[in-house]
Amino acid sequence: MNTIAPQQSSEPTWLKIIRLLRWDKPEGRLILMIPALWAVFLAARATPPLLLVGVIVLGTFATSAAGCVANDLWDRDIDPQVERTRNRPLASRALSIRVGIVVGLIALVCAFILSLYLNQLSFWLCVAAVPVILLYPGAKRVFPVPQLVLSIAWGFGVLISWSAVTGSLDKATWLLWGATLCWTLGFDTVYAMSDREDDKRIGVNSSALFFGKYAPEAIAVFFAGTVFLLGWLGVVMHLRLGFWITLVLAASGWIWQYTRLRDPQLPNPAYGEMFRQNVWLGFLLLGGMIAGILI
């Protein structure tokens, strides 16, 4: 294995840590937060306690930070071979492994402290989520569709947030959980399409490689599943017109993305652009869920 010399840089350490935690790219943190916010607002019928919302927001930042560090520790020898990731602090050796471990442990401790505010069911769901979050980066080495493991990790945000309000999980919870899994499989397969050539060369798995030339169709199925399950949820929870309007708008956005993905000449930056569009679609749906209850 080739050794990589530590990167000489005038960038301050705190900025390197910000990049390690991906706080310089907030869309990835926000898209993790969205399903948790869906859950807490739906479970509380659009009026959750503000303190609980704050705990969930901070908790998603903390767990996302821990997940990013775990990912970069797993991939510190792979990332330098990928165009999109070669300048990450651990990949470029701008930060040491020891610093990465310390930062990751601090993030986990912060998440643990926040979880103490939650009820017993929510707390143990937080505990159950930790191994999934920490082991996900290894899934790409042994599992053909590692994005499914990521989707399960994302889904814990729904279960934790919903149970934090109600103390239980019911049919509506699982419909939202299923919609979150489908949505995550969709947008993260889009994201993985930008790395197909590098992943193939290195020998790691992704859903984009697994589905091959049918990846756009697989993404369309995942987004269709998201719309179906959210629609079913809307019926079960008796959500009103505002929700249905935003669901139609989101479905239209996903159809437009599918038509773009079928273009074999689509430039690589377009995949990241579509990933970021899903952040806005997620917040649009959150607004619709709130409106569907209150208006």
Phi, psi and chi 1 to 4 in degrees:
 res  aa     phi    psi   chi1   chi2   chi3   chi4
   1 MET       -  134.5 -178.4 -178.0  -63.0      -
   2 ASN   -73.3  137.3  -66.0  -31.9      -      -
   3 THR   -87.4  151.9   58.3      -      -      -
   4 ILE  -117.6  124.6  -59.7  171.9      -      -
   5 ALA   -68.9  142.8      -      -      -      -
   6 PRO   -56.9  139.9  -23.1   33.0      -      -
   7 GLN   -76.3  128.7 -174.1 -175.7   74.4      -
   8 GLN   -86.9  120.8  -61.7  -61.5  -41.9      -
   9 SER  -149.7  147.2  170.8      -      -      -
  10 SER   -88.6   -0.7   59.4      -      -      -
  11 GLU   -63.5  130.1 -177.4 -177.8   27.0      -
  12 PRO   -64.8  153.2   19.7  -29.6      -      -
  13 THR   -59.7  -37.7  -60.8      -      -      -
  14 TRP   -64.4  -32.6   67.9  -90.3      -      -
  15 LEU   -71.9  -34.4  -87.9 -179.9      -      -
  16 LYS   -64.1  -39.3  -63.8  173.7 -173.5  175.5
  17 ILE   -67.2  -39.4  -67.2  173.5      -      -
  18 ILE   -57.2  -43.8  -69.7  -69.0      -      -
  19 ARG   -68.6  -35.9  -69.4 -161.3  -63.7  111.4
  20 LEU   -60.3  -39.9  174.2   65.8      -      -
  21 LEU   -83.3   -2.8  -58.5  178.3      -      -
  22 ARG    63.3   22.4  -47.3  -79.1 -158.4  -80.5
  23 TRP   -72.7  -10.4  -72.4   -7.4      -      -
  24 ASP   -81.5   -8.2   58.9  -37.1      -      -
  25 LYS  -128.0   77.9  -62.2  178.6  178.0  178.7
  26 PRO   -66.7  -18.3   23.6  -33.5      -      -
  27 GLU   -60.1  -35.2   58.5  -88.2    5.7      -
  28 GLY   -68.4  -31.7      -      -      -      -
  29 ARG   -76.2  -39.1  -56.9  -29.0  100.2 -142.9
  30 LEU   -67.5  -37.4  -67.0  173.0      -      -
  31 ILE   -71.0  -23.3 -150.7  165.0      -      -
  32 LEU   -74.8  -35.8  171.1   62.7      -      -
  33 MET   -70.5  -30.7 -170.9 -172.4  -55.9      -
  34 ILE   -58.0  -52.1  -72.0  166.3      -      -
  35 PRO   -61.0  -33.7  -23.6   34.9      -      -
  36 ALA   -64.9  -38.6      -      -      -      -
  37 LEU   -70.6  -39.7  -68.0  176.1      -      -
  38 TRP   -49.9  -50.6  -72.7   -9.2      -      -
  39 ALA   -64.9  -46.2      -      -      -      -
  40 VAL   -68.7  -36.3   73.5      -      -      -
  41 PHE   -74.9  -37.2  -83.9   91.0      -      -
  42 LEU   -69.0  -45.9  -74.5  171.5      -      -
  43 ALA   -63.3  -33.8      -      -      -      -
  44 ALA   -93.2   10.4      -      -      -      -
  45 ARG    54.1   46.0  -58.8  -60.8  -61.7  179.4
  46 ALA    76.5    1.9      -      -      -      -
  47 THR  -131.0   63.1   55.5      -      -      -
  48 PRO   -74.1  155.6   29.8  -36.2      -      -
  49 PRO   -59.8  134.3  -20.2   31.0      -      -
  50 LEU   -61.5  -36.1  -71.2  179.6      -      -
  51 LEU   -62.9  -40.6 -178.2   56.2      -      -
  52 LEU   -64.6  -41.7  176.4   58.4      -      -
  53 VAL   -60.2  -42.2  174.0      -      -      -
  54 GLY   -62.1  -42.0      -      -      -      -
  55 VAL   -62.7  -41.3  166.7      -      -      -
  56 ILE   -66.5  -43.3  -71.8  169.9      -      -
  57 VAL   -61.4  -49.9  168.6      -      -      -
  58 LEU   -65.6  -36.2  -67.3  175.9      -      -
  59 GLY   -64.8  -38.1      -      -      -      -
  60 THR   -68.8  -35.5   56.4      -      -      -
  61 PHE   -64.7  -42.1  -87.1  107.5      -      -
  62 ALA   -67.7  -46.1      -      -      -      -
  63 THR   -69.7  -36.0   52.9      -      -      -
  64 SER   -63.6  -40.2  172.0      -      -      -
  65 ALA   -61.5  -45.6      -      -      -      -
  66 ALA   -62.2  -39.8      -      -      -      -
  67 GLY   -65.5  -39.9      -      -      -      -
  68 CYS   -64.1  -42.3  -72.3      -      -      -
  69 VAL   -65.5  -45.0  174.8      -      -      -
  70 ALA   -58.8  -43.1      -      -      -      -
  71 ASN   -59.5  -45.1 -177.5   82.7      -      -
  72 ASP   -73.2  -28.8  -73.9    9.0      -      -
  73 LEU   -68.4  -43.8  -73.6  168.3      -      -
  74 TRP   -59.6  -41.7  -86.8   95.3      -      -
  75 ASP  -103.1   17.1  -69.1  -10.0      -      -
  76 ARG   -63.0  -23.4   63.4 -172.8 -178.3  -84.6
  77 ASP   -99.3  -10.1  -65.2  -37.5      -      -
  78 ILE   -94.3  -41.7  -69.4  177.2      -      -
  79 ASP   -55.7  -35.5  -77.9  -15.7      -      -
  80 PRO   -63.1  -16.8  -25.5   35.9      -      -
  81 GLN   -92.9    0.0  -54.8  174.4   56.7      -
  82 VAL  -115.1  128.2  178.4      -      -      -
  83 GLU   -54.8  -44.0  177.9   65.4   30.4      -
  84 ARG   -70.7  -25.2 -177.3  176.3   58.0   82.5
  85 THR  -117.1   -0.5   60.8      -      -      -
  86 ARG   -65.9  -20.8   64.7 -179.6   48.7  173.7
  87 ASN   -97.4    8.7  -68.9  -40.1      -      -
  88 ARG   -62.7  148.1  -73.4  177.1  175.0  174.2
  89 PRO   -57.4  -39.2  -28.0   36.3      -      -
  90 LEU   -78.0  -34.3  -67.0  179.8      -      -
  91 ALA   -65.9  -40.6      -      -      -      -
  92 SER   -86.1   -2.3   64.4      -      -      -
  93 ARG    66.2   22.2  -55.3  -37.8 -167.4 -125.5
  94 ALA   -69.3  -26.8      -      -      -      -
  95 LEU  -123.4  149.0  -70.2  176.3      -      -
  96 SER   -84.1  162.9   67.4      -      -      -
  97 ILE   -60.1  -39.6  -66.1  173.0      -      -
  98 ARG   -60.4  -44.6  179.4  178.8  -63.1  179.4
  99 VAL   -61.8  -43.0  170.0      -      -      -
 100 GLY   -58.8  -44.1      -      -      -      -
 101 ILE   -64.0  -43.6  -68.4  172.2      -      -
 102 VAL   -62.5  -45.6  169.4      -      -      -
 103 VAL   -61.9  -43.3  171.5      -      -      -
 104 GLY   -62.2  -41.3      -      -      -      -
 105 LEU   -66.1  -38.9  -73.1  174.4      -      -
 106 ILE   -61.5  -42.2  -69.1  172.1      -      -
 107 ALA   -62.2  -42.0      -      -      -      -
 108 LEU   -65.6  -39.4  -76.9  174.9      -      -
 109 VAL   -64.0  -41.7  168.7      -      -      -
 110 CYS   -60.8  -43.4  -69.4      -      -      -
 111 ALA   -63.2  -39.8      -      -      -      -
 112 PHE   -63.0  -46.1  172.0   74.0      -      -
 113 ILE   -59.9  -43.2  -67.4  170.4      -      -
 114 LEU   -64.7  -36.1  -70.6  164.4      -      -
 115 SER   -66.6  -20.9   71.7      -      -      -
 116 LEU   -67.5  -18.7  -64.7  175.4      -      -
 117 TYR   -72.8  -22.9  172.4   79.1      -      -
 118 LEU   -82.7  166.4  -53.6  175.0      -      -
 119 ASN   -74.2  175.3   59.7   46.1      -      -
 120 GLN   -62.6  -44.2 -170.6  174.0   37.3      -
 121 LEU   -61.7  -46.5  174.8   57.7      -      -
 122 SER   -63.7  -38.9  -60.2      -      -      -
 123 PHE   -61.3  -46.1  172.7   82.2      -      -
 124 TRP   -72.0  -27.1  -73.4  111.3      -      -
 125 LEU   -66.6  -36.7  -75.2  167.5      -      -
 126 CYS   -61.1  -43.7  -69.3      -      -      -
 127 VAL   -62.5  -42.5  172.5      -      -      -
 128 ALA   -65.5  -28.4      -      -      -      -
 129 ALA   -73.7  -26.6      -      -      -      -
 130 VAL   -58.1  -51.0  171.0      -      -      -
 131 PRO   -62.6  -32.7   15.9  -27.5      -      -
 132 VAL   -64.8  -43.6 -178.1      -      -      -
 133 ILE   -64.7  -43.2  -66.5  168.1      -      -
 134 LEU   -76.6  -29.2  -63.4 -176.9      -      -
 135 LEU   -93.7  -13.4  -65.8  176.2      -      -
 136 TYR   -51.4  -44.9  154.9   68.8      -      -
 137 PRO   -59.9  -26.7  -23.7   35.0      -      -
 138 GLY   -77.1  -16.2      -      -      -      -
 139 ALA   -63.2  -31.6      -      -      -      -
 140 LYS   -65.4  -16.0   69.3 -178.2   71.9  171.4
 141 ARG   -86.9  -23.4  -66.5  159.9  170.8   81.5
 142 VAL  -128.1  -15.5  -63.2      -      -      -
 143 PHE  -118.2  131.3 -172.0   58.6      -      -
 144 PRO   -67.2  -24.8   21.2  -32.0      -      -
 145 VAL  -126.0   72.6 -171.6      -      -      -
 146 PRO   -61.9  -22.6   21.4  -32.4      -      -
 147 GLN   -61.5  -23.4  -81.4   68.8   22.8      -
 148 LEU   -67.4  -38.5  177.6   58.4      -      -
 149 VAL   -64.8  -41.7 -178.3      -      -      -
 150 LEU   -61.0  -41.0  178.9   69.6      -      -
 151 SER   -62.4  -39.6  -60.2      -      -      -
 152 ILE   -64.9  -40.7  -67.5  170.3      -      -
 153 ALA   -60.7  -44.3      -      -      -      -
 154 TRP   -60.0  -40.4 -119.5 -107.7      -      -
 155 GLY   -62.8  -26.1      -      -      -      -
 156 PHE   -61.6  -29.5  -88.8  103.6      -      -
 157 GLY   -60.1  -36.5      -      -      -      -
 158 VAL   -67.9  -49.0  168.9      -      -      -
 159 LEU   -64.5  -42.8  -56.2 -178.9      -      -
 160 ILE   -65.1  -47.2  -67.4  165.3      -      -
 161 SER   -68.4  -42.0  -60.8      -      -      -
 162 TRP   -63.9  -48.4 -166.0  -69.4      -      -
 163 SER   -67.1  -24.8   63.2      -      -      -
 164 ALA   -64.9  -26.7      -      -      -      -
 165 VAL   -88.2  -47.7  174.2      -      -      -
 166 THR  -100.9  -18.6   65.9      -      -      -
 167 GLY    76.8    8.0      -      -      -      -
 168 SER  -154.2  173.3   62.6      -      -      -
 169 LEU  -123.1  131.6  -55.5  173.4      -      -
 170 ASP  -128.0 -169.7   56.2   25.7      -      -
 171 LYS   -58.6  -43.7  179.7  179.1  179.7  179.6
 172 ALA   -61.7  -37.1      -      -      -      -
 173 THR   -58.3  -47.5  -41.1      -      -      -
 174 TRP   -71.5  -29.7  -67.0  108.5      -      -
 175 LEU   -65.4  -42.5  -71.8  172.0      -      -
 176 LEU   -67.3  -38.2 -174.2   60.9      -      -
 177 TRP   -60.8  -45.8  179.1   82.5      -      -
 178 GLY   -63.5  -40.4      -      -      -      -
 179 ALA   -63.1  -39.2      -      -      -      -
 180 THR   -65.1  -41.4  -62.1      -      -      -
 181 LEU   -60.6  -47.0 -103.2   65.9      -      -
 182 CYS   -62.9  -45.4  -71.6      -      -      -
 183 TRP   -61.1  -45.3 -176.2   47.0      -      -
 184 THR   -64.3  -43.2  -51.8      -      -      -
 185 LEU   -58.3  -37.6  -84.7  167.0      -      -
 186 GLY   -67.1  -58.0      -      -      -      -
 187 PHE   -71.8  -28.8   68.5   66.8      -      -
 188 ASP   -80.0  -24.1 -151.6   53.3      -      -
 189 THR   -69.9  -38.6  -59.6      -      -      -
 190 VAL   -56.2  -48.2  171.4      -      -      -
 191 TYR   -61.5  -40.1 -161.7   62.3      -      -
 192 ALA   -68.0  -21.7      -      -      -      -
 193 MET   -63.9  -25.3  -70.0  178.4   76.1      -
 194 SER   -73.0  -19.8   65.2      -      -      -
 195 ASP  -105.7   11.0  -67.5  -23.2      -      -
 196 ARG   -56.3  -47.6  -78.1  175.6  -64.2 -173.5
 197 GLU   -65.9  -43.0  -65.0  -53.5  -45.1      -
 198 ASP   -65.8  -43.0  -73.6  -32.9      -      -
 199 ASP   -62.9  -40.8  -71.6  -14.5      -      -
 200 LYS   -64.0  -41.9 -170.8 -176.1  -58.1 -177.7
 201 ARG   -67.1  -40.0  174.5  172.6   47.8   81.0
 202 ILE   -76.6  -31.2  -64.4  166.9      -      -
 203 GLY    95.8   28.8      -      -      -      -
 204 VAL  -106.5  158.8  -63.8      -      -      -
 205 ASN   -92.4  156.1  -60.2  -51.7      -      -
 206 SER  -159.8  158.5   79.0      -      -      -
 207 SER   -63.9  -32.4   52.5      -      -      -
 208 ALA   -62.3  -39.3      -      -      -      -
 209 LEU   -74.6  -38.5  -70.1  177.8      -      -
 210 PHE   -60.5  -44.3  179.4   79.1      -      -
 211 PHE   -84.8  -15.5  -66.9  111.2      -      -
 212 GLY    56.7 -129.8      -      -      -      -
 213 LYS   -69.4  -13.2   66.3  178.5 -178.2  178.9
 214 TYR   -95.3   11.9  -61.5  108.8      -      -
 215 ALA   -57.0  -43.5      -      -      -      -
 216 PRO   -59.7  -37.8  -25.7   36.3      -      -
 217 GLU   -68.9  -39.0  -76.1   66.3   38.8      -
 218 ALA   -62.5  -42.4      -      -      -      -
 219 ILE   -62.1  -40.9  -68.2  164.6      -      -
 220 ALA   -60.7  -41.1      -      -      -      -
 221 VAL   -64.3  -42.5  169.9      -      -      -
 222 PHE   -62.9  -44.0  -63.7  143.0      -      -
 223 PHE   -68.5  -36.2  -73.9  154.7      -      -
 224 ALA   -63.0  -40.5      -      -      -      -
 225 GLY   -62.2  -37.4      -      -      -      -
 226 THR   -61.4  -46.9  -53.8      -      -      -
 227 VAL   -63.9  -43.8  172.9      -      -      -
 228 PHE   -60.8  -48.2  172.2   74.9      -      -
 229 LEU   -69.9  -37.0  -70.1  168.8      -      -
 230 LEU   -67.2  -37.0  -73.0  176.8      -      -
 231 GLY   -63.9  -43.0      -      -      -      -
 232 TRP   -61.2  -42.0 -168.8   -4.6      -      -
 233 LEU   -60.5  -41.9  174.0   70.4      -      -
 234 GLY   -60.6  -37.7      -      -      -      -
 235 VAL   -68.0  -47.4  171.8      -      -      -
 236 VAL   -61.0  -38.5  167.6      -      -      -
 237 MET   -94.5    3.4  -64.7 -162.9   67.3      -
 238 HIS    56.3   44.6  -53.0  -70.1      -      -
 239 LEU   -73.5  143.8  -61.1 -179.6      -      -
 240 ARG   -93.3 -167.9  -67.1 -170.8  -77.9  -88.7
 241 LEU   -55.3  -40.0 -178.0   61.4      -      -
 242 GLY   -55.1  -39.9      -      -      -      -
 243 PHE   -65.0  -44.5  167.9   73.6      -      -
 244 TRP   -67.2  -34.7  -63.6  102.5      -      -
 245 ILE   -62.7  -46.4  -68.9  172.6      -      -
 246 THR   -69.6  -31.4   58.2      -      -      -
 247 LEU   -66.0  -40.2 -175.5   58.5      -      -
 248 VAL   -64.6  -42.4  168.6      -      -      -
 249 LEU   -63.8  -42.8  -69.5  173.0      -      -
 250 ALA   -63.9  -43.0      -      -      -      -
 251 ALA   -61.0  -39.0      -      -      -      -
 252 SER   -63.4  -40.1  -59.6      -      -      -
 253 GLY   -62.7  -40.1      -      -      -      -
 254 TRP   -71.0  -35.1  -70.7  -37.6      -      -
 255 ILE   -63.9  -42.4  -69.5  169.2      -      -
 256 TRP   -62.3  -40.8  178.7   74.0      -      -
 257 GLN   -63.0  -41.1  -71.3 -168.2   -8.8      -
 258 TYR   -60.8  -42.6  166.1   65.0      -      -
 259 THR   -63.7  -35.4   60.3      -      -      -
 260 ARG   -68.8  -40.0  -69.9 -166.2   71.6 -163.1
 261 LEU   -65.4  -21.5  -70.1  168.7      -      -
 262 ARG   -76.9   -9.4  -66.0 -175.1   65.2 -167.2
 263 ASP   -77.5  112.9  178.3    4.9      -      -
 264 PRO   -66.9  -16.7   23.9  -32.3      -      -
 265 GLN   -98.7   14.4  -54.7  -58.5  -39.7      -
 266 LEU   -60.8  126.2 -169.3   66.9      -      -
 267 PRO   -67.7  149.2   22.6  -31.5      -      -
 268 ASN   -56.9  -39.8 -132.2   36.8      -      -
 269 PRO   -61.4  -18.9  -25.3   35.8      -      -
 270 ALA   -64.3  -30.1      -      -      -      -
 271 TYR   -67.3  -42.9  -59.6  114.5      -      -
 272 GLY   -64.8  -35.9      -      -      -      -
 273 GLU   -62.8  -43.2  176.2 -171.5  -37.1      -
 274 MET   -68.7  -34.6  -78.8 -173.6  -92.0      -
 275 PHE   -58.5  -47.6  173.7   82.6      -      -
 276 ARG   -64.9  -33.5  -69.9 -173.4  -70.0  -86.4
 277 GLN   -60.8  -31.9  -72.5  165.7   -0.7      -
 278 ASN   -66.4  -26.1  -87.2  -82.0      -      -
 279 VAL   -61.5  -47.7  176.7      -      -      -
 280 TRP   -66.7  -37.7  -63.1  108.9      -      -
 281 LEU   -63.9  -37.8  -68.2  175.5      -      -
 282 GLY   -64.1  -43.2      -      -      -      -
 283 PHE   -69.6  -33.7  -83.4  116.9      -      -
 284 LEU   -58.8  -45.5  174.8   69.0      -      -
 285 LEU   -65.4  -36.1  -75.3  165.6      -      -
 286 LEU   -61.2  -45.2  175.0   62.2      -      -
 287 GLY   -60.8  -39.1      -      -      -      -
 288 GLY   -66.0  -38.3      -      -      -      -
 289 MET   -63.3  -43.7  -68.6  169.6 -176.9      -
 290 ILE   -64.1  -46.1  -64.3  169.9      -      -
 291 ALA   -63.4  -36.6      -      -      -      -
 292 GLY   -67.2  -17.5      -      -      -      -
 293 ILE   -95.6  -44.1  -66.7  169.4      -      -
 294 LEU   -87.3  -28.4  -64.5  179.2      -      -
 295 ILE  -108.5      -  -59.7  175.6      -      -
